[in-house]
């Protein structure tokens, strides 16, 4: 009888421990879904409209987010043509704000017009700046709509980065 009680207690303890560990693992997984640490450097050469001028896309970034707090942000996105280049850039000094979404994060600026003026750009580009970061496993899809922080370029590059391998794919 003692042996049966001891085995029952051990089983109960084992089940309780499994349950507790299962809940703990679930919390760790949930927490890591709201954290992002990405560092990448990408480039790609394309022909404009399939047959036109040669274009070189180049992007370099470091992004570190914990929940809705941006710990580090720096992204330079360039488009080079044979005679000139255009770039867009954003960093922590632009006062970015992060919002956690269902798929990842949405980054906006506290004051987009002030950020643009600090860079010495005219105000004709407006004050729109939204960068969506959507995470699917190790894939990070970056969907920018931020002409405010671009000199004469329309927008940052839209791309997908494999966070494990660093391989990039530029969206059309």
C-alpha positions as CSV (number, residue, x, y, z in Angstrom):
1,X,0.0,0.0,0.0
2,X,2.9,2.3,0.9
3,X,4.5,1.6,-2.5
4,X,1.2,2.4,-4.3
5,X,0.9,5.7,-2.4
6,X,4.5,6.5,-3.2
7,X,4.1,5.7,-6.9
8,X,0.9,7.7,-6.9
9,X,2.6,10.7,-5.3
10,X,5.5,10.4,-7.7
11,X,3.1,10.3,-10.6
12,X,1.1,13.3,-9.3
13,X,4.4,15.2,-8.7
14,X,5.5,14.2,-12.2
15,X,2.2,15.4,-13.7
16,X,2.3,18.6,-11.7
17,X,5.9,19.3,-12.8
18,X,5.0,18.6,-16.5
19,X,2.1,20.9,-16.2
20,X,4.1,23.7,-14.7
21,X,6.9,23.2,-17.2
22,X,4.4,23.2,-20.0
23,X,3.0,26.5,-18.8
24,X,6.4,28.0,-18.4
25,X,7.4,27.0,-21.9
26,X,4.3,28.5,-23.3
27,X,5.1,31.8,-21.6
28,X,8.6,31.8,-23.0
29,X,7.3,31.1,-26.5
30,X,4.7,33.9,-26.2
31,X,7.3,36.3,-24.9
32,X,9.7,35.6,-27.8
33,X,6.9,36.2,-30.3
34,X,6.8,39.8,-29.2
35,X,10.6,40.3,-29.3
36,X,12.7,40.8,-32.4
37,X,16.4,41.0,-33.0
38,X,17.4,41.4,-36.7
39,X,20.6,42.4,-38.4
40,X,20.9,42.1,-42.1
41,X,22.6,43.5,-45.2
42,X,21.0,42.8,-48.6
43,X,21.5,43.8,-52.2
44,X,20.1,42.9,-55.6
45,X,20.6,44.0,-59.2
46,X,17.5,44.3,-61.4
47,X,16.7,45.7,-64.8
48,X,14.0,48.4,-64.6
49,X,10.8,47.2,-66.2
50,X,12.6,44.0,-67.1
51,X,14.7,45.5,-69.9
52,X,15.5,49.0,-69.0
53,X,18.2,50.7,-66.9
54,X,20.2,48.6,-64.4
55,X,19.1,49.2,-60.8
56,X,20.9,48.2,-57.6
57,X,19.0,47.8,-54.4
58,X,21.0,47.8,-51.2
59,X,19.6,47.6,-47.6
60,X,21.4,47.4,-44.3
61,X,19.5,47.3,-41.0
62,X,19.7,46.6,-37.3
63,X,16.3,46.2,-35.5
64,X,15.8,45.2,-31.9
65,X,12.3,45.4,-30.4
66,X,11.1,44.0,-27.0
67,X,7.3,44.1,-27.0
68,X,6.3,47.6,-27.9
69,X,9.7,49.1,-27.0
70,X,12.3,49.8,-29.7
71,X,15.7,49.2,-28.2
72,X,17.6,49.8,-31.4
73,X,16.6,50.8,-34.9
74,X,18.8,51.7,-37.9
75,X,17.9,51.1,-41.5
76,X,19.4,52.5,-44.7
77,X,17.7,51.6,-47.9
78,X,19.3,52.7,-51.2
79,X,18.4,52.5,-54.9
80,X,21.3,53.1,-57.3
81,X,21.0,53.9,-61.0
82,X,23.9,54.3,-63.4
83,X,24.1,58.1,-62.9
84,X,22.8,58.7,-59.3
85,X,21.4,57.1,-56.2
86,X,18.5,57.6,-53.9
87,X,18.2,56.7,-50.3
88,X,15.9,56.4,-47.3
89,X,17.0,56.0,-43.7
90,X,15.5,55.7,-40.3
91,X,17.1,55.4,-36.9
92,X,16.4,55.8,-33.2
93,X,16.9,59.6,-33.4
94,X,13.8,59.9,-35.5
95,X,11.7,59.0,-32.4
96,X,10.1,55.7,-33.7
97,X,7.2,54.2,-31.9
98,X,6.3,50.5,-32.1
99,X,2.9,48.9,-31.8
100,X,2.5,45.1,-31.5
101,X,0.1,43.7,-34.1
102,X,-1.3,40.3,-34.7
103,X,1.5,39.5,-37.2
104,X,4.4,41.5,-35.7
105,X,4.9,45.2,-35.3
106,X,4.0,48.5,-36.9
107,X,6.6,51.2,-36.6
108,X,5.6,54.9,-36.9
109,X,7.2,58.2,-35.9
110,X,6.3,60.4,-33.0
111,X,6.6,63.5,-35.3
112,X,7.3,62.6,-38.9
113,X,7.4,66.2,-40.1
114,X,10.0,67.2,-37.5
115,X,12.1,64.1,-38.4
116,X,12.0,65.0,-42.1
117,X,12.9,68.7,-41.3
118,X,15.9,67.5,-39.1
119,X,17.2,65.7,-42.2
120,X,17.0,68.9,-44.2
121,X,14.3,67.5,-46.6
122,X,11.6,69.7,-48.0
123,X,8.1,69.0,-46.7
124,X,6.5,68.1,-50.0
125,X,6.6,64.4,-49.3
126,X,4.1,64.6,-46.5
127,X,4.2,63.1,-43.1
128,X,3.4,59.5,-43.7
129,X,5.6,56.9,-42.1
130,X,4.6,53.4,-41.3
131,X,6.8,50.3,-41.5
132,X,5.1,46.9,-40.9
133,X,7.3,44.1,-39.7
134,X,5.5,40.7,-40.1
135,X,7.1,37.6,-38.7
136,X,6.4,34.1,-39.9
137,X,8.8,31.7,-38.1
138,X,12.3,32.8,-39.3
139,X,10.9,35.0,-42.1
140,X,10.6,38.7,-41.5
141,X,8.6,40.6,-44.1
142,X,9.2,44.3,-44.1
143,X,6.5,46.4,-45.6
144,X,7.4,50.1,-45.7
145,X,5.2,53.0,-46.4
146,X,7.5,55.8,-45.3
147,X,8.2,58.4,-47.9
148,X,8.8,61.0,-45.2
149,X,12.3,59.8,-44.5
150,X,13.3,59.5,-48.1
151,X,15.2,62.2,-49.9
152,X,14.0,61.9,-53.6
153,X,13.1,58.3,-53.5
154,X,9.5,57.2,-53.2
155,X,9.9,54.7,-50.4
156,X,12.2,52.2,-48.6
157,X,12.6,48.8,-50.2
158,X,10.0,46.1,-49.4
159,X,11.7,42.8,-48.6
160,X,11.7,39.6,-46.8
161,X,14.7,38.4,-44.7
162,X,15.3,35.0,-43.3
163,X,16.5,35.8,-39.8
164,X,18.3,32.5,-39.5
165,X,20.3,32.6,-42.7
166,X,20.3,36.3,-43.6
167,X,19.1,35.5,-47.1
168,X,17.0,38.4,-48.5
169,X,14.3,38.5,-51.1
170,X,13.2,41.9,-52.5
171,X,9.4,42.2,-53.2
172,X,8.4,43.3,-56.7
